[in-house]
Amino acid sequence: MKYAAATLALVAGATAHTVMSEIYIDGEGMGSGTCVRAPKNPVGAVDPVIDLGSKDMACGKDGTQGVARTCPITGGHQISFEYRQWPEDYSRGPLDMGHMGPCSVYLKKVDDATKDTAAGDGWFKLWDEGYDESSGKWCTQKMIGNAGRISVTIPDSLAGGDYLVRPELLALHNIAVKNQPEYYVGCAQVFLESTGSSGPAETVSIPGYTSMSDSGNQYNAFDKPLKPFTVPGPKVYKSVDSGASMKSQKQVNGLAPADCILTNDNWCGKEIPDFSDEEGCWVADKDCWAQLDECYDDASSAGSGNCKIWEQKCKSNQSQCKSGGSGPANKGQSLQPKADVIETPASSNGNIDYGSSSGSSSNSDSDSKNNEASSSAAPTSTAAASYSSSSPDSYKKKEKAPAYSAPQQTSAAEYKPARSSQQAQPTTMVTKAAPQNDQQDNVDVVYQTVYETVEAYTTVYDQVYETAAPAHYRRHAHRRHAIN
């Protein structure tokens, strides 16, 4: 089979991969990696799932392992998923435009989102979108124009409790050349606050909900004209109501400890012990560095930026040990950076009638049974678009995002001791600038090279005033990500 040079160039350019790295509830960022089952190792974190029978199809690489945090969301409210080419750096852009294909969002109700292994039965589709004829764009391309985000509304009719929420991108560009669909999936852990009593009429198993025999996984996105497209997997779910009156449940699992003064990813930093003399200060110092070790060890590929803030706290406390006095300085003050805020569309999947169970979809073993509503004479979506505009400029914020460059070590946030009488400040929010999407070729190759030429971790030794500190406190070794 022959392909035009422009087609082959587009396929060759579509090498920059992506991973879901952060969620937003009603436009407020939860923090990079927070409540997200992100890959642990930065190397290969953005690689797609290509084995459709792998457990990675459920929540991506390392997705069978829960994380410590579960974020609350109220029924009828929005959750947004942010995809990034660089898990720890939003400014690098979301995905190369050559990745053409549909998007979907699935849910699974679980007993405890922090422990559920994700793979298996229980999944149902909340929303999907394929090719939009009116704009001439695939859902993935519209997602890129929306700063790498997909937003959906969680129906208020759903029963409350713990859920895994799974966004899915399917890139079709490699099917024509390699017969290889690329799935980019991830999972967020949420607790749904709801008095609803409904659930899906039927569920599917992931893996198992789609296979290479499905037409969507064999689709040539370079055909002219495009043929009808069927989004893989089941149809959007139809609900069944239990008929019972439900009370809003109270979240039990995955809560952030009340005494956190800083979080990174799903790690929680707590205030170091009080002290009134030098010996006590070094005890507090040891506790500080031990927590820093935990911060870096716990950090996923989504980054360890806030660990650097904690590192500054530890260094500041060391200075106090040398000069004397009581502490800790800033006792109880929140060190949490301002939360990011994004614009969200007025309505995402709001026009979908989840209705009753009549006419509900069967399992996803057959395209003809599952997706009659998803297929048409020309590629179209099965639901409302999750975007407020077709123009990428409409998603850009007030701040200008930095241009693409090679990975650099992010500078540590400055830690400024406060007066002892100063009270902890409430967490505030800052509008997030849209990324610069330069469409760089082979971005993932550059990313891999960086991590292969430097150690993923480097050991850093902090000399702690050898003449002043007790011998057993003189050296503290801690690990941190090395991105040079």
N, C-alpha and C positions, 0 to 999 in steps of 0.2 A: 504494500500500500504506500502511495506517495503522499507527501504533505508539503504544502507551500513553505518556502523559506521563512516567511513571517510566522507561520504556525510553529515551526521548529524552534525559532528564536524565542517565542513566547514560552514554550515548554522549558527551554534551557534556562530562561530567566526566572522561572517559577521555582526557585530552589530555596528561598528564604522561608523557613518554617515558623510555627507559632505554637503558643500554649496559653491556656486560660490562667491568668495570674492574680486577678483581683475581682471582687464583687462589690457592688454598690446597692444599698437599700434606699429606695426613693432618692437616688442621686448622691447619697453620702457614702464615701469610700470607707470600707471596713478595714483597710490596710492591706498592703501587698502580702499575699499569701494567707491572710487571716481567714479562717473557716474554709480554706481551699485545700484540696488534696493535691498539692503540687509535687512534681518530681523532686526527689531529694538531691540528685546530682545535677549540677548545671550542664555538664557535658551530655548532649543528647536529649536534654529536657524538652526541646521544641520539636523533636522528631515525631512524625505521624505514626499512628498505629496502622500497620498494613496487614497483619494477620487477623482476619475477621473472626477467628475462633479463639483468640487470646482473651484472657481475663482483663487485659489492658483496655479492651473495648468498652468496659463499663465506666471506668473513671480515669483512664490513662495510665501512664507509667507510675508505679508506686501507689496506684489508686485503690488497691485493696486494703490499704492501711488508713485508718481514721486518724484525724488530727484532734488536738485537745479542745479546740473552740468550735462552737456551733452558734451561728448568728441568728437572732430572732427577726422574724418578719411577720407582719399582720396580713391576714387574708384580704385580698383586694388591692394590695400594694405591689410595687414594682421591684424586681431584682434585675440588675444589669451585670453582664459578664464582660470582662475586659481581656482581650487576647493581645499578646505581645510577642514580637520576634525575639526579644531579649527579656527573659522572665523577670529580671531585676531592674530593668530600665525601660519605662514606658515611652520615653522620648525617641526610642529607636524605630517606632512604628509598629503596626500590628501584623501585616502580612503582605507579601508581594501580590500585585493585582493579577498575576498569572494564575493564581489559585481560584479557579472558577468552580462554583458548585453550590449546593443547597445548605441550609442551616436548619437545625432542629433543637428543641429543648424537651428533655424528658424529666420525669420525677419518679421517685420511689419512696414510699412510706416505710420507715424502719423503726425499730424499737429504740435504738440508741445510735445516732449518726456518728458518734465518735468511735464506735466499735464495729459497725456493720461492714462486711467485706465487699459490698456493692455488687459483685458478680452474681448472676442468677436471676430468678424470676422476680416479678413485682414491679417492673418498669412500665410506665405509660407515657405516651407522647402528649405534651401540652401544646406544641406549636411547631409548624415547619414552614419553610418557604423555599422555592426553587428558583426558577428564572422569571423575572418580571419583564414582560414584553413592553410595557409602557415606558420603562426606563432603559431597556436593553441591557440590563445587568442581572447577574446572578446574585443570590443573597450574600455570598461571601464578599463580593465586590462592594455591595452596599454597606456591609459591616465595616469594611476597610474605610470607606468614606465617612463612616460614623465613628472615627477614631478607634476602631477595633472593638466596638461594643455591640452587644445584642441585649435588648431589654424586653422582658415579658412581665405580665401581671399574674400573680398567683391567685387563682379563683378563691373568693371568700366562701364558696360552698364546700370546699374541701375540708375534711376532718382535720382538726389540729394535731400537732405532734411533730416528731422528728422526720425530716425528709432529706434525701440526697437529690440535688438538682443538677442535671447534666446537660450542658450545652454541647452541641455537636456541629462541627464543620466537616463537610465532605469535599475534598478537592478532586476535580475530575481530570485535570490536565495531563496526568501521566497514564491514563487509561489508553489513550490512542497510541502511545509509544511503547509503554511497558505493560499494559493490561494491569495496572496497579492503582486502585483507588486509595486515597490518603485520608484517613480519619483523624481529626483533631478533637479530642474529647477531654473533658475534665469534670470535676464534681465539686460542688459547694455543699457544705453541711448547714442546714437551716432548721430552725424550730418555727413552725407555723402556729401563730396565735390566731385561733379561729373557733367560732361556735358552730361551724358547718358540720354536716354529718354525711357528706357524700364521698365517693371514691370512684375509681375506674371500674367500668363493667368488666373489662378484661385487661390482663397485663401480659407482657412479653418477657422473655429472658434475654439478658445481655451478658455474655455473647450468646448468639443464637437467633437474634431478631432479624438479621440480614446475612446474606451469603453472596459469594461471587456469582451465583446464578441469577441474582436479582438484576433486572434491567438497568437500574440506576448505577450499579457497580460495573456495568459494561458500556456505559454511555459515552459516545464520542462528542465532546463539547466543541469540536472544531468543524463539525458537519455544517454545510451551508445548503439549504436552510436547516436550522435546528429541528430535530425530530421531537415528538412529544417526550416529556421527561417525567418519570415517576420517582418521587422521593423515597429512598429505601426505608424499610421499617413499617410499622403499623400506621393506620390512620390516626389522626388526633382523637383522643379518648372521648368516649361518651360516659357520662356519670351515672351512678346508681346511688340513690339516697337510702340510708338505713331506716329513715323514718323516726329515729329516736331523737329526742331533744338533747342537745349537747351543751355542756358547759365548757368555757374556755379553759384549756389545760395550762398548767404552770410549768415552765421550763425547769428541768432538773439537771440535765447533762450538758456539758460543753460551755458552761458559763465562765466568763472571765472572773477570777478571784477579785473580791471587792478591794483588796489591798494592793492591787497592781499600780505601780507608778509609771511603768513603761511597758509596752508590748512590742514584740517584733514577730511577724509571722503568727505563730500560735504560742509563743513563749511569753511568760509573765515575769517581769522584774519587780521585786518587793524591796521595800526600804531596808537598808543595812542596819545592824544592831546599834543601839545607843551606846555612847561611850563618854567617859569623863576624864580619862587619862590616856597616856601614850599606849600602854599595853592594850587597853580596850579599843583604841583606835586601830591597832594592827589586827585585832580580832575582826573588827568590822571590815577592814581592808581585805582580809582573806575571804570573807563572805562575799564581798563585792566582786572580786575576781572569779570566784567560783560560779557566781551567777552569770558572769560574762561568758565563761566557758560553756555553760548550758545554752546561752543565747546563740552563740555561733554554732554549737553542735546541733541545735534544734532547727536552725534556719534551713529552709528549703531553697530550691533554685530561684524562688521569687525574691530572695535577697536578704541581706543582714544589715541594712542601713541603720536601723534603730539600735543595733548592738554597738555601733560606734558612739552613739549618744551615751549609752551606759558606760562605755570605756572611758569617756571623758569624766563621768561621775567618779569612777574609781581613781583616776589620776588626780582629780581635785581632792578626794579624800586622803590620798597619800600625802599631798602637800600639807593638809591639816595635821596629819600624824607627826610630821616633822616640826611644825610650828607650835604644836600643843593646842590645848583647848578641848572643849566638849563638842559633841556632835551626834549624828551627822548634820552637816550643813544642809539647808534646804529640806529639813525633815518633812516627809510626807508630800512634798510638792510633786505634782504630775510633771513628768518629762515628755509626755506624749506630744509629738508634732501635730500641727493642725491637720484635721481630716480633709481629704480632697472632696470637692463637690463637682458634679458634672450635670449638664443639662440632660433631662430625660424626655422622651416623647410623651405627648399628652395621652396617647393610647397605643398600646402595643398589640396584644392579641384580644383586645376588648370586644371585637365584633364576632368572636367565635362563640357559637352556641354549643356548650358542652352537653346540654340537653339530657334526655333520658337514654336508657340503654338500647332502645329500639334502633336497629340498623348499625349497631356498634361493630367495630372491626374485629376480624379474627386474628389469629397469630400471623407473624410476618413471614411465614414460609413461602407464600405465594404473592407475587406482585398483583396479579389479577384480582385476588380476593381482598388484599389489604388496602390497596391504594386507588380504587376506582375514582374516588373523589380527588386524589392527588394528581391524576393524569388527565390530560386534555389534548385537543387537537394541536395545540402549541404549548411549549413549556410555560406553566404559570404556577403561582403559589397557591397553597390551600388555606392561607390565612392572611390576615392583615399584615402589612409590612411593619417592622418594628423600628421605623426610622421616622424622624420628624421632617426630613427634607431630603431631596435627592442631590443636593449640592454639598460637597465636602466642606466648603467654606463655612456653612452654617453651623458646623460643630466646633469650629475653632474658638478658643476662649480668649480672654483679654491678653493673656501672656503669650509671648512667642516661644514656641518650643525650640530647643537647641537643634542645630543641624546634625546630621548623622556623622559620627566619627568612630574611630576604634575605641574599644572598651577602655575605660579609665577608672582608677580607684576613686570612689566617691569620698570627698573630704568629710571628716567627722563633724557632726554638728557641735557648735560651741556650747559648752556647759558653763553657765554663769551661776555661781552660788548666790542665793537670795538672802535677804536679811532674815534673821531668825523669826521675826514677827510676821513675815509675809505668808499669806495663806495660799494653798494650792489653787492654781488657776484652772477654770473649766476648759475642757478641750474645745477649740474653735475650729472653723473650717475655712479652707481656701479653695478658690476656683481652680480647676486643673486645666492646664494648657493642652491643646491637642498636639499629638506627636507629629514630627516631621517625617513623612513617608516618602523617602527618596527612591524607593524601588531599586535598592542596590542589588546587583547580581551576586549570588553566592554568599549572602550574608551568613547563612548557617555554616558555611565552610570557614569563614573568618572566625566565627564564634568558636567553632571546635578547635581551630588552630591556637587561639588564645589560651584555651584551657589545657591544651596538650603541651604548650611550650612553657607554661608555668605550673607549679604544683597547685592543685585545687585548694590546698590549705598550706599555710606556712606558719611555722612556730615563731612566736615573737616573745622575747624575754624582756620583762620590765625590771630594771634594777631598782630596788626599793631601799635606798639609803642604808647601805650596808653598815655604816658606822653607827646608825641610830636604831635600826630595827632589830628586834630579837632575831637570833639566827634562823629560827624555823619560819620566819616571815620574809626572809631576804629576797627570795626569788619566787615569782609567780609566773608560770608559763600558761599562755592561752592561745587558742587557735582562732584564726580568722580567714575569711575568703580572701584569696589573693587575685585581684584583677588589675594587672599592671599595664 
